[in-house]
Amino acid sequence: KIEASGLKGCIREALESSAKQIQINSQNVNVNDKNLLSLIFGPEDTEESHSGALTFTDARILLFPVKSLKGVFAWITCPMVLERFKEDLSLTGTTQQELSVDFSTLSNTVPRQTNVCIDSKVVLEEYTFVVSNNDQTAQIASYLAEKIFPGDPGDPGDPYKFWREKLKKDLVILAEDDFNQFVKTSTEIITRTKIDNKTGTVASGALWTEEYLPQDTVLYSLAMASPIRVEKDEAKGVLKGNDPLEEAQKVLEFFKSGCPEVLQIGGNQTIGKGLVRIQILQ
């Protein structure tokens, strides 16, 4: 998972360096406006005493890519992860018909048109699983593909077309224990070291390992808003509403309109780690 505090901090940092303009209350505002960011994310000046109006949950794994003997890789998930995802979505006050199924019956299933099966078997890493084709799994895969990789199927320049079609076919729902094992053992572990410039050898004590989620991992987080938490109405600026609910809606409007499409999370920015693409599911 990605800690909520790290996700929130990276989004704030991205907005602070953004030159994007958005409209709120028919007014043009810069997303890097320090006063707005202070109201939404909380003040950086410790002398101020109000919290921010935008809250994030930890980003949890929804789909995990695993090497497959056929089809290069498959996205795996499990009933417990899907159930938690459905419950988290219910916090938004909406229900998704495509997710109104009994996930507990879907272990070791794939969509009917899958590309990763060999004679009703899926080989992931060095493990073989006997799977069955299931229409509900196909329904779930199609729903997730359309939300994670949106686009117009008729657009020849659609950048998500390949990935959308792959997810519709190459989703594998495994049992909880199998999913847990892959997530624990199939993350990328890199050993790094620091070289002493004078000796050309490893510096003393400068050997460590880092763990990374594999490319194409799909995570999700909830973004929730509250009214602006300052007492004086004039300090709320364009985010001032007629009631608390309207203010919270304006906070979400700011986030949805200003949120960057690509974000870099974590400390290893100079070696290209932590690049993620954000898709807002409304």
Buried (B, 14 or more C-beta within 10 A) or exposed (E): EBEBEBBBBBBBBBBBEBEEEBEBEEEEBBBBBEBBBBBBBBBEEEEEEBEBBBBBBBBBBBBBBBBBBBBEBBBBBBBBBBBBBBEBBEEEEEEBEBBEBEBEEBBBBBBEEBBBBEEEEBBBEEEEBEBEBBEBBBBBBBBBBBBBBEBEEEEEEBEBBEBBBBBBBBBBBBBEEBBBBBBEEBEEEEEEEEEEEEEEEEEEEEEEEEEBBEEEBBBBBBBBBBBBBBEEEEBBBBBBBEEEEEBBBBBBBBBEBBBBEEBBBBEBEEEEBBEBEEBEEE
